[in-house]
Amino acid sequence: MKQLSLKASTLLFSALPALCWGNSIYIGYGETELTTSVGEQTLNLTPSGVSLMADFDVTEEISVSIDSSRYSDNVTQNNLIQVDYEVETLGAGISYNLENWSTYYQYSQYSDKEFSVVLTQNQPNSQIEAKANTHSIGLSRYFSSDDWQFSLYTGVHYSDWEQDSVIDAPDPDRPLETSVDEGDSLFVSLGGGISHYWSLTDNRSVLIGSFISWNELTDSGSAAISRNGTNVSQIRDVDIRDQINAFAAVGSESYGQVNLYLSVDVTDNLVWDVDASFDFGTDDNSTSWSTSVGYFFQ
């Protein structure tokens, strides 16, 4: 199972609008890494794709944002296993800014699909689809000193997810194996950042910064809903324990994240951004990077 899925739905994509400033539109390209298991084999995936972000000021204190992204990858390992993977996200949020304080609410939808083909005879193929809805709220406090800015952040992220699995064996006498699992998780985040601003000319500047956060899992749960079309309540408990998918375990550990970013003014209305993030504190740490171009409305 993909190790990034629940993290992405809870934190990574909900944080995207943080780098999109008021009255602006950003289009970007990025790449991330994750792992998946097919039988006894573990494959490394590096899905890449495009993202779109927009932020609009409603008043001097209130702004709204939207974001969307689509990543994909295709991997073949040792001419034995082929995996096609796609992930899509869609989000919308609203923020309120007052002096050196900022608070926000963000809603995000996340979905991914993985189709695995074992390129040998008499081996089953599988398709796994996962969906998650995330609600996030957060509060930030900013401090400035000359060209330096410091920030403190706390947030809460609640996600509910569902995963559908289908295993199709080439043997016509072997029926499809299907399963449906559901679960939820609650993360509490604490973090802080530092950035430095250089003014090159009257209309040219460079911003470099970093942000580190710890995301503590405070509550999670999962339940097997059905197996081969039969409600789980009709299956013995030992079978439930054996068949619950590993997706539940993805949301069962806390983790940290470091983000580094660079923003350069290209023209009065055009800005170029680069950022990278690194997980730590888990057995399956992941990294991702992206670059984007933003246009500011006058």
N, C-alpha and C positions, 0 to 999 in steps of 0.2 A: 504493500500500500504506500501511496505517496506520503512522505514524511513532512512535506511542507503544507499540505492542504489546510489543516485547521489553523495553523499559524497565519497563513495568508488570509483566511476569511476573518480572523479575529483582529489582527493587528496590522499586517503589512499594507494591505490595500486601504484600510480605513485611514492610514496615515498619509496617503498620497496627497490630499488637498493641502496639507501643511506647507508644501513647497510651492503652492500656486497663489500668487498675490492677487489683490483686489483688481477687478475690471481687467482680467487677462484670460487668454486662452493658451494652453500649452499642448503641444503634440510631441510625443517622445517614443524612443525605442529602448527596450531593456531586455535583460536576460537574468534568469535565476537558475538555481540548481536544486534538485531533489532526487530521491531514490525511490525505486519501486521494486517489488518482489514478484517474480513469475515462477511459480513452483519453488524450487530450491535455489533459483538464480536471483541475484540482486543486480539491478541495472541502474546506472546513473543517467539521469535526464537533465538536459539544459534547455528548457523551453524558452523561447524568445518571441518578441512581438511588439506591438505598438500600444500606446496608451494616449488617451485624450483627457485633459483636465481643463475646467473653466471655473472662474470665480467672479462673482459680480457683487458690487456694493449696492445694497438696498438703501441704506442710510449711512451716515458717518460711523455708526457703531455696529451695524448689522450687515453681514454678507452671506451669500448662499453659494454653494459649490456643487459641481457634478463631476464625476470621473468615470471612465470606462477603459477597459483594457482587454486584450486577447493575446494569449501566448500559446505556442504549440511546439511540438518536437516529434521526431520520428527516429527511432533507434533500432538498429539490428546488431545483435551480439553473436559472434562466432557462427553466423549463418544458421543459427538454431532458433533464435527468438526475435520477433519483431514487435515493437510497441509503438502505437500511435497515441499521442497525448495532446489534449487541448484543455485550456482553462480560460474562462471568461469572468470578468467582474463588472459590476455596475454599482455606483454609489451616489449618494446625495447628502448634503449636510448644510447646517446653518451655524454661524458663529456670531458671538456678541463680544465686542471689544470695548473696553472702557479704561482709558489711561494705560496703565501697565498690566492690566488683567485681560485675559481672554478665556472664554468658555465656549464649548461647541457640542453639537449633537451630530452624529453621523450614522446613516443607515447604509449597509452594504449587502449586496447579493454576490455570492460566489458559486461557481459551478465548474466542475471538471469532468472529463470523460477520458477513460483509458481503454484501449482495445489491444489485447495481447494475442499474438499468434505464435504458436510453437511450430516451427517449420520441420517437424518430423512426423512420421506416421503414427496414428493412434494416440495422439496427444490432444487434450482438450484446449479450446480457445476460450478466452474470458473477456467480458466487458464489464467495467466498473464505472458507475456514474455517481458523483457526489454533489450535493447542494448544501449551501449554508447561508443563513441570514444572520447578520450581525448588527447589534445596536451598541453604539459607543458614545460615552459622554466624557468630557475632559475639562480640566481647568489648568491654566498656565499663568505664571507670574514672570514678568520680564524686568531685568535690571540693566542699566546702561552706564558705561563709564568711558567717555571719549569715544573712540571708534570700536570699543568692545561691547558686546551684549551677552548677558547671561540669562538663562531661563530655568525655571523649575516647573515640572509637569506631573499631574496625577490623572489617571483615567480609569474607567471601568468599561469592560467589553463583555457583552453576553452574546453567545452564538448558539443557535440550534441547527442541527444538521441531519441529513438523511443520506444513506448510501444504498444503492441498488446494484446487485451483482448477478451476472448471468454467466454460467459455465456451459459451453456447448461442446460435447464430445463428438468426434467423427463417427462413432459407432451409432448407426440408426436405431439400434435397440436400447440405447442408453438415453433416458429422457434428459431434458434441460434441467440443470440445477440452478435455482434462483434463491436469492435471499434479500431481505430488506432490513436495514438496521437504522436506528435513530438515536440521537443523543444531544446533549447540550454541555456548555462549559461557561464558566465565569472567571475572567481574568481581572486582576487589579494591577495597574501599571504605575510605576514611579520612575521619574527620569529627570535628567538635567542636561543642558546644552551650553555651548560657548561658541561664539562666532566673532570674527574680526572683519572690519570693513575698511577698504582702501579706496580713496577717491583719486582716480588717475587724472581726469580732467573735469570740467564743469558737468559733463553729461556721461562720463565713463567711470565705472567703479568695478571693484572685485569684492566678493563676499566669500569667505571660507569659514566653515563651521563643522562642528561635530555634536552628536547627541548620543547619550547612552541611557538605556532604560532597563529595568527589570520587570518582567511580567509574571506575576505570581498567580498560579491557578488556585483559586479558592474553593471551587465547586465544579463537579462534572458528573455526568451520568450517561449511561447508554442502555439500550434495550433492543433485543432482537424482535422484530415485528412479525416476520414470516419466513418460512423456509419452504421452497417449492410450492408456493401458493397456499400453504397450510399455516394458520395462525399459530404463533409460538406457544400460546397457552395449551395447545394440544400436543406439544413435544416435551419429552422428558427433560428434566433439568440438566442432566449430564450432557445431553445433546446440545442444549443451548450454550453451555460453557465451552464446548468443543468447537462450535461453529460461529460464535460471535466474531466479527471481523476485527482485524487489528486497527481499524480506523479509530476505534474508541480509545486505544492507547495513545494515539497522537495527541489528544487533548488532556493527557493525564500527567503532564509534567510542566513545571515552570521553566522559563528560559530568559536569557538576557539578549540584548541587541545593541550593536554599535552602528551608528549611521554617520557617514562623512559626506560632505557636499561642497560643491564649488559653483558659484553663480557669477557670470560675467556679463556686464552690459555691452551689447554689440552696437546698438544704435540707441536713439532716444526711446524707441518703442520696442526694441527687440532685445531679448536676454537669452543666454545659453547656460543651461544647468547640467551638472554631472553629479550623480550621487551613488554611493555604494553602501550596503548594509551587511553586517556579519552577526550571526547568532553565536551565543556561547552558553555554556552551562548545561548542555544536553548531550546525549549520545549521538544524535544526528543533527549536528549543526549545519546550517546552510548559509550561502552567500548569494547576493544579487546585486546588480548594478543597472543603471539606466542613464540615458542622456536625453535632454529635451530642449526644445526651442519655444520660447514664450513670446506672445505679442501683447502689449499693453494698449488699452484704449485711452485716448485723451479725454 
